[in-house]
Amino acid sequence: MRIVSLVPSATEMLFSLGLGPDLIAVTHECDYPPAARELPKVTRDVLPAGLSAAEIDAAVRERTLAGESIYELDADALHDLRPDLVVTQALCSVCAVSYDDVRAIAQEIDPQPQVISLDPHTVGEVLGDARTLAQATNCKDAAAELVRNMATRIDRVRLAVRGARRPRVAALEWLDPPFAAGHWTPQLIEFAGGEDALGFAGEPSERCTWEQVAAAQPDIVVVMPCGYDAEIAHREAEMHRDQLAALGAGEVVAVDAAAYFSRPGPRIVDGLELLASIIHPELVPEAPGQALTVEL
């Protein structure tokens, strides 16, 4: 089967299902696993490089209100590739090319490829996406094994923190302006033994104010700017040191959102384990990735 993935999380899921050899093209942001970086790219950024966080937010809002995506799909390349399956998403206009554009281009390809849109809002729906891909690619056994492994790791964390105190956690998906992380992140916080002070499970990420974050009285603040790694997240946090210090939290850490939180793929379980080690290091002392402490 010839598969084009237009979502980094889907690319990760397809590799986890053993379908890496079937992938013929991905997005310019598909960087995991490393083999994905070697595949042809069929998208590009529309926004210019070097924008600040505030400028990115403004540009994204402007294009979203105009019904435009911040990514551009190479329609000619997609035609030439003649895929059997195109995997995309309609959940977030910031995260991928426009779903409507993908559908329109796919209808012009002969033979017309199947188009699957993965739009999870919760941890359970992320696991369900593995089954959706399996049904389209005839790899149900691999999907069952992947889901079983992910569920086992989730249960292991939940068991480790059962009965422990639940610190209030503010997960910030952006800092200028602040956004409270939504969708699956509040569930990850709950599973990790915390109480989400701002977000709601299954609901979109919500723009808020620093005053609202302070009013939530978080014990722990996790800085996870969407699409950024831990080092850039830490740098962003340093740039907002005064606002973060004013929250009165006992701990502020920066994490790799691109790897563990922004993308609803298999590595959100790594994110869960990382959150548990942040919230309850005495119960979950080891985890993938790292949390960089922000000194206030």
C-alpha positions in Angstrom: 0.0 0.0 0.0 1.2 3.5 -0.8 0.5 5.9 2.1 1.0 9.6 2.5 0.8 11.0 6.0 -0.1 14.7 6.4 0.1 14.6 10.2 3.2 14.0 12.3 1.3 12.0 14.9 -0.1 9.8 12.2 3.4 9.3 10.8 4.5 8.1 14.3 1.5 5.8 14.6 2.0 4.3 11.1 5.7 3.5 12.0 4.6 2.0 15.3 2.2 -0.3 13.4 5.0 -1.5 11.2 3.9 0.5 8.1 7.0 2.6 7.7 7.9 0.8 4.4 4.5 1.7 3.0 4.9 5.4 3.6 5.9 7.3 0.4 5.7 10.9 1.7 5.1 12.9 4.9 5.0 16.5 6.0 8.0 18.8 6.5 7.4 18.5 10.3 7.5 14.7 10.5 10.7 14.1 12.3 10.0 11.0 14.3 11.1 8.3 14.1 14.3 9.3 12.4 13.4 7.3 9.3 10.6 9.7 8.7 13.1 12.5 8.0 14.3 10.7 4.9 10.9 10.5 3.2 9.8 13.0 0.5 7.9 16.0 1.9 4.7 17.3 0.4 4.0 20.3 2.7 5.7 23.6 3.6 5.2 26.5 6.0 3.4 29.5 4.9 4.4 31.7 7.8 7.9 33.3 7.5 10.7 32.1 9.7 11.8 34.0 12.8 8.5 35.1 14.2 8.1 35.6 17.9 5.5 33.7 19.9 3.2 36.7 19.8 3.7 37.2 16.1 3.0 33.5 15.5 -0.2 33.7 17.5 -1.4 36.8 15.6 -0.6 35.3 12.2 -2.3 32.0 13.0 -5.4 33.8 14.2 -5.5 36.0 11.1 -5.2 33.1 8.7 -7.6 30.9 10.7 -10.3 33.7 10.6 -9.8 33.9 6.9 -10.3 30.2 6.5 -6.7 29.7 5.5 -4.1 27.1 6.7 -0.6 28.0 7.8 0.7 25.0 5.8 0.6 24.5 2.0 0.2 21.2 0.3 2.1 20.4 -2.8 -0.8 19.2 -5.0 1.3 18.3 -8.0 3.6 16.1 -5.9 0.5 14.4 -4.3 -0.8 13.7 -7.8 2.5 12.3 -9.0 2.8 10.0 -6.0 -0.6 8.3 -6.7 -1.2 7.2 -3.1 -3.7 4.6 -2.1 -4.3 6.2 1.3 -3.9 9.7 2.6 -4.0 10.3 6.4 -4.9 13.8 7.5 -6.8 15.6 10.3 -9.4 18.3 10.8 -8.9 18.8 14.5 -6.6 21.8 14.4 -6.0 24.3 11.6 -2.6 25.1 13.1 -1.4 21.5 13.1 -1.7 20.4 9.4 -2.8 21.4 6.0 -6.5 22.1 5.4 -8.7 19.0 5.4 -10.9 20.5 2.7 -7.9 21.1 0.5 -6.8 17.5 1.0 -10.2 16.1 0.1 -10.5 18.4 -3.0 -7.1 17.3 -4.3 -7.7 13.6 -3.6 -10.9 13.7 -5.7 -8.8 14.8 -8.7 -6.4 11.8 -8.4 -7.1 8.7 -10.5 -7.5 6.3 -9.0 -8.9 8.3 -6.1 -7.1 7.5 -2.8 -8.9 6.8 0.5 -8.7 9.8 2.8 -8.8 9.2 6.6 -9.0 12.0 9.1 -7.8 11.4 12.6 -9.3 13.8 15.0 -8.8 12.6 18.6 -9.9 14.7 21.6 -9.1 12.2 24.4 -6.6 9.6 25.3 -9.1 6.9 24.4 -9.6 8.4 21.0 -5.8 8.4 20.4 -5.8 4.7 21.0 -8.8 4.4 18.8 -6.9 6.0 15.9 -4.6 2.9 15.9 -7.6 0.7 15.3 -8.8 3.1 12.5 -5.5 2.9 10.7 -5.4 -0.8 11.2 -8.7 -1.3 9.6 -7.6 0.7 6.5 -4.3 -1.0 6.2 -5.1 -4.6 7.3 -2.7 -4.7 10.3 -5.2 -5.4 13.1 -2.8 -7.7 15.0 -0.1 -4.9 15.2 -2.8 -2.4 16.3 -4.0 -4.7 19.0 -0.5 -5.2 20.3 0.2 -1.4 20.2 -3.0 -0.5 22.0 -2.4 -3.2 24.6 1.2 -2.0 25.3 0.0 1.7 25.6 -2.9 0.7 27.9 -0.6 -1.4 30.1 1.8 1.5 30.6 -1.1 3.9 31.3 -2.5 1.5 33.9 1.0 1.1 35.5 1.2 4.9 36.0 -2.3 5.2 37.4 -1.6 2.4 39.8 1.6 3.9 41.0 0.0 7.3 41.9 -3.3 5.9 43.2 -4.2 7.4 46.6 -1.5 10.0 46.4 -2.1 13.7 47.0 -3.2 15.6 43.8 -1.3 18.9 43.3 -2.9 21.5 41.1 -1.2 21.6 37.7 -1.4 24.3 35.1 -0.3 23.1 31.6 0.4 26.1 29.4 0.4 25.3 25.7 1.5 28.8 24.7 2.8 31.8 26.7 2.3 34.9 24.5 -0.7 34.9 25.0 -1.1 32.1 27.5 -3.2 29.1 26.4 -4.4 26.4 28.8 -3.8 22.9 27.2 -6.9 21.0 26.4 -7.9 17.8 24.6 -6.0 14.8 26.0 -3.6 16.8 28.3 -6.0 17.2 31.2 -6.5 13.5 31.2 -2.8 12.9 31.2 -2.5 15.1 34.2 -5.3 13.3 36.0 -3.8 9.9 35.1 -0.4 11.2 36.4 -1.8 12.0 39.8 -2.5 15.7 39.4 -5.5 17.9 39.1 -5.7 20.1 36.1 -6.2 23.7 37.3 -7.2 25.2 33.9 -8.0 22.7 31.1 -10.9 20.4 30.5 -10.6 16.9 29.1 -11.8 16.6 25.5 -12.2 20.3 25.1 -10.0 22.6 22.9 -7.1 24.4 24.3 -8.3 27.7 25.7 -6.8 31.2 25.5 -6.6 32.8 28.9 -4.9 35.6 30.8 -2.1 35.5 33.3 -4.6 36.7 35.9 -6.7 33.6 35.3 -3.7 31.3 35.6 -2.8 32.9 38.9 -6.4 32.7 40.1 -6.3 28.9 39.5 -3.6 28.7 42.2 -1.4 26.0 40.6 1.1 24.1 42.6 3.0 23.1 39.5 3.2 24.9 36.1 4.3 22.8 33.1 5.4 24.9 30.2 4.6 23.0 27.0 4.5 25.4 24.0 2.8 23.6 21.1 5.4 22.1 18.6 8.5 23.2 20.6 11.1 21.0 22.2 12.2 21.3 25.9 15.1 23.7 25.2 12.9 26.2 23.3 10.2 25.8 25.8 12.7 26.6 28.6 13.8 29.7 26.6 10.2 30.8 26.2 9.7 30.4 29.9 12.8 32.4 30.7 11.4 35.2 28.6 8.2 35.2 30.7 10.0 34.7 34.1 8.1 37.6 35.7 4.6 36.3 34.7 5.5 32.8 35.8 7.0 33.9 39.1 3.8 35.9 39.9 1.7 32.7 39.8 3.1 31.6 43.1 3.6 28.0 42.0 6.1 25.8 43.9 7.6 24.4 40.7 7.8 25.5 37.1 9.2 23.1 34.5 9.6 23.2 30.7 9.0 20.0 28.6 9.3 18.8 25.0 5.7 19.3 23.8 6.5 18.3 20.2 7.5 14.8 21.3 5.2 14.1 24.2 2.1 16.4 24.3 1.3 18.2 21.1 1.1 15.2 18.9 -1.7 12.6 19.7 0.4 9.6 18.8 2.0 6.7 20.7 4.4 9.0 22.6 1.7 10.6 24.6 2.2 7.7 27.0 5.8 8.8 27.3 4.3 12.2 28.2 2.1 10.6 30.8 5.1 9.0 32.4 7.0 12.3 32.3 4.1 14.2 34.0 3.9 11.5 36.7 7.6 11.9 37.4 7.2 15.7 37.6 4.1 15.5 39.9 5.1 12.5 42.0 8.9 11.9 41.6 8.8 9.8 44.8 6.4 7.3 43.1 7.6 7.5 39.4 11.3 8.3 39.6 12.1 7.5 36.0 10.5 8.7 32.8 11.3 9.4 29.1 12.6 12.8 28.2 13.4 15.6 30.7 11.8 18.4 32.6 13.9 21.5 32.7 13.4 23.5 35.8 12.7 27.2 35.4 14.5 29.2 38.1 12.3 32.0 39.3 
